[in-house]
Amino acid sequence: MLDCKHASRLVSQSMDRRLSLRERLGLRLHLLLCDACTQFSKQMALLQQAARQWRSRIENDTRVSLPDDARQRIAAAVALKTESLARQNPDQNLTD
């Protein structure tokens, strides 16, 4: 049985990657029994939906633009940070 800390980590990771069958089953069981984590899961889903809507709105707004060199610098910084975090936490898959 998962504890709340592990369950909340899996909820968060599920936003970025497909959980393994074992992870999905463990999380589903935990969510059946834990109202707090169920609420957290719903909040995370709502935040993800809001971020997608915001992104769609921004991408379609011709008044908002970012130069290509700025986009490249941001992408490189994110990649570097992700790589650094992956080295610090090799048991967590941060790139999927």
C-alpha positions, 0 to 999 in steps of 0.5 A: 500500500502506498503512503500519501507522499508516494501517491502524490509523487505518482499523481504528479508524475502521471501528468508527464509520463505513463505510469507502469501497471503496478504504479497505476494499480497502487495509485488507484487503490490508494485513491479509493481509500484516501480522500486527501490524495483524491482531492490532490489528484483532481486539483492537479488535473484541473491545473493541467487543464488550465495550463493547456488552455492558457498555452492554446490561448497564448499560441494563438495570440499574435500579439505575444511572441518570443524570439527564436533565440530566446526560445532556444535559450529557454529550451537549453536551460530546461534540458540542462536542469532536467539532466541535472535532476535526473543525475541527482534522482536516478530512480525517477524518470524525468524525461518521459 
